[in-house]
Amino acid sequence: MPVDRRHVDALVGDRLRAVRKWRRMTLAQVEETSGGEFRTSVLGAYERGERGLAVTRLLRLAQLYDVPPSELLPEDDQDSEQDDAALQRFPPDSVL
């Protein structure tokens, strides 16, 4: 079965947002921490799943957030229970 790119982008975006909030960072703080490497508008598009993320950019964000890259990837895009488990590790509403 082919991979639904938009679905994967949305799952990665959910994880990016959850980890960023778990780190108690705003989009502006990520931009500042990255020295402007990641603009707030682009980060927001990644988090909303509107824009795909190159592997090198994903690795760099994992470094900035100090998490293993695997935390930003869906384990199995067919299994939403696994994605829910990741959001429980980094609950977005528990921070802000």
Residue frames relative to the residue before (quaternion, step in Angstrom):
aa qw qx qy qz dx dy dz
M 1.0000 0.0000 0.0000 0.0000 0.00 0.00 0.00
P 0.4594 -0.6980 0.4672 0.2888 3.64 -0.81 0.91
V 0.5114 -0.6330 0.4946 0.3052 3.52 -1.22 0.62
D 0.3227 -0.7198 0.5839 0.1920 3.56 -0.94 0.93
R 0.3467 -0.7914 0.4691 0.1827 3.56 -0.13 1.34
R 0.6576 0.5108 -0.3250 0.4483 3.61 0.91 -0.84
H 0.6341 0.5259 -0.3275 0.4627 3.56 1.05 -0.78
V 0.6626 0.4931 -0.3011 0.4766 3.58 0.92 -0.91
D 0.6333 0.5242 -0.3343 0.4607 3.61 0.94 -0.83
A 0.6554 0.5069 -0.3103 0.4661 3.60 0.99 -0.81
L 0.6559 0.5037 -0.3165 0.4648 3.60 0.96 -0.82
V 0.6450 0.4964 -0.3175 0.4866 3.59 0.97 -0.83
G 0.6393 0.5374 -0.3220 0.4459 3.58 0.97 -0.82
D 0.6314 0.5266 -0.3273 0.4657 3.57 1.00 -0.83
R 0.6785 0.4826 -0.2941 0.4693 3.56 0.93 -0.86
L 0.6156 0.5448 -0.3471 0.4515 3.58 1.00 -0.78
R 0.6736 0.4931 -0.2907 0.4675 3.56 0.88 -0.96
A 0.6629 0.5150 -0.3124 0.4447 3.58 0.88 -0.93
V 0.6809 0.4743 -0.2957 0.4734 3.60 0.89 -0.88
R 0.6305 0.5250 -0.3427 0.4577 3.60 0.96 -0.80
K 0.6878 0.4649 -0.2925 0.4745 3.59 0.87 -0.87
W 0.5997 0.5487 -0.3503 0.4655 3.56 1.09 -0.70
R 0.6792 0.4606 -0.2652 0.5062 3.56 1.14 -0.71
R 0.3819 -0.7554 0.4473 0.2889 3.56 1.36 -0.03
M 0.4559 0.6613 -0.4569 0.3822 3.54 0.96 0.97
T 0.3445 -0.6834 0.5992 0.2350 3.52 -1.17 0.66
L 0.6603 -0.4733 0.3794 0.4428 3.56 -1.26 0.19
A 0.6409 0.5315 -0.3214 0.4511 3.57 1.01 -0.81
Q 0.6480 0.5120 -0.3223 0.4626 3.59 1.01 -0.72
V 0.6227 0.5155 -0.3457 0.4764 3.59 1.05 -0.69
E 0.6276 0.5240 -0.3370 0.4668 3.58 0.97 -0.81
E 0.6777 0.4915 -0.2921 0.4625 3.57 0.88 -0.94
T 0.6639 0.5119 -0.2993 0.4557 3.59 0.91 -0.94
S 0.7053 0.4513 -0.2592 0.4815 3.56 1.06 -0.76
G 0.4584 -0.6929 0.4452 0.3341 3.59 1.25 0.01
G 0.6942 -0.4730 0.2644 0.4737 3.56 1.14 0.63
E 0.3954 0.7258 -0.4736 0.3042 3.57 1.27 0.08
F 0.7660 0.2000 -0.1015 0.6024 3.58 1.09 -0.79
R 0.2571 -0.7717 0.5676 0.1269 3.57 -0.58 1.16
T 0.6082 -0.5834 0.3898 0.3712 3.58 -1.08 0.69
S 0.6535 0.5216 -0.3292 0.4388 3.60 0.95 -0.80
V 0.6634 0.4835 -0.3030 0.4841 3.58 1.02 -0.75
L 0.6306 0.5266 -0.3319 0.4635 3.59 0.97 -0.82
G 0.6472 0.5193 -0.3124 0.4625 3.57 0.97 -0.85
A 0.6490 0.5067 -0.3119 0.4742 3.58 1.01 -0.81
Y 0.6098 0.5248 -0.3495 0.4802 3.62 1.05 -0.68
E 0.7019 0.4891 -0.2738 0.4394 3.57 0.81 -1.04
R 0.6876 0.4527 -0.2789 0.4945 3.59 1.10 -0.63
G 0.4728 -0.6913 0.4257 0.3426 3.58 1.28 -0.10
E 0.4404 0.7116 -0.4355 0.3316 3.57 1.26 0.35
R 0.7745 0.2222 -0.1024 0.5834 3.54 1.23 -0.44
G 0.4253 -0.6991 0.5175 0.2501 3.55 -0.95 0.91
L 0.3231 -0.7532 0.5534 0.1485 3.52 -1.19 0.62
A 0.3900 -0.7057 0.5433 0.2337 3.59 -0.76 1.06
V 0.6290 -0.5615 0.3848 0.3755 3.56 -1.12 0.67
T 0.6585 0.5098 -0.3267 0.4470 3.61 0.88 -0.83
R 0.6495 0.4979 -0.3158 0.4801 3.60 1.04 -0.72
L 0.6307 0.5240 -0.3299 0.4677 3.58 1.03 -0.77
L 0.6451 0.5137 -0.3181 0.4677 3.59 0.98 -0.82
R 0.6503 0.5125 -0.3143 0.4644 3.57 0.99 -0.81
L 0.6486 0.4991 -0.3222 0.4759 3.61 0.98 -0.79
A 0.6089 0.5382 -0.3519 0.4645 3.59 1.02 -0.72
Q 0.6310 0.5184 -0.3259 0.4763 3.60 1.03 -0.77
L 0.6703 0.5097 -0.3038 0.4457 3.58 0.85 -0.96
Y 0.7309 0.4061 -0.2202 0.5024 3.57 1.02 -0.85
D 0.3432 -0.7720 0.4680 0.2594 3.58 1.34 -0.11
V 0.5076 0.5791 -0.4620 0.4398 3.54 0.82 1.11
P 0.5676 -0.5560 0.4505 0.4071 3.60 -1.16 0.35
P 0.5955 -0.5881 0.3999 0.3736 3.63 -0.98 0.71
S 0.5936 0.5959 -0.3623 0.4017 3.59 1.08 -0.68
E 0.5972 0.5716 -0.3657 0.4277 3.61 1.14 -0.51
L 0.6957 0.4643 -0.2699 0.4770 3.59 1.19 -0.44
L 0.6726 0.4834 -0.2828 0.4837 3.58 1.29 -0.17
P 0.4770 -0.6266 0.5139 0.3402 3.58 -1.07 0.63
E 0.4699 -0.6895 0.4723 0.2843 3.57 -0.92 0.87
D 0.7629 -0.0901 0.0927 0.6335 3.53 1.08 -0.79
D 0.3368 -0.7918 0.4666 0.2048 3.56 -0.28 1.22
Q 0.6041 0.5346 -0.3673 0.4630 3.60 1.24 -0.01
D 0.7397 0.4005 -0.2019 0.5017 3.59 1.20 -0.43
S 0.2041 -0.8198 0.5257 0.0994 3.57 -0.07 1.27
E 0.5370 0.6127 -0.4206 0.3991 3.63 1.16 -0.35
Q 0.6423 0.5067 -0.3276 0.4726 3.59 1.02 -0.72
D 0.6441 0.5033 -0.3255 0.4752 3.59 1.01 -0.73
D 0.6181 0.5309 -0.3388 0.4705 3.59 1.05 -0.71
A 0.6220 0.5437 -0.3401 0.4493 3.59 1.03 -0.74
A 0.6399 0.5127 -0.3279 0.4692 3.59 0.99 -0.78
L 0.6677 0.4875 -0.3130 0.4675 3.59 0.93 -0.80
Q 0.6061 0.5308 -0.3630 0.4681 3.60 1.14 -0.45
R 0.6211 0.5277 -0.3439 0.4664 3.61 1.10 -0.63
F 0.7791 0.1581 -0.0642 0.6032 3.56 1.10 -0.79
P 0.0396 -0.8469 0.5295 0.0279 3.62 0.51 1.10
P 0.4167 -0.7579 0.4433 0.2354 3.61 -0.53 1.13
D 0.7151 0.4625 -0.2710 0.4487 3.60 0.99 -0.68
S 0.5808 0.6110 -0.3746 0.3861 3.58 1.21 -0.23
V 0.6877 0.5216 -0.2773 0.4221 3.58 1.19 -0.29
L 0.8302 0.2327 -0.1033 0.4959 3.56 0.67 -1.03
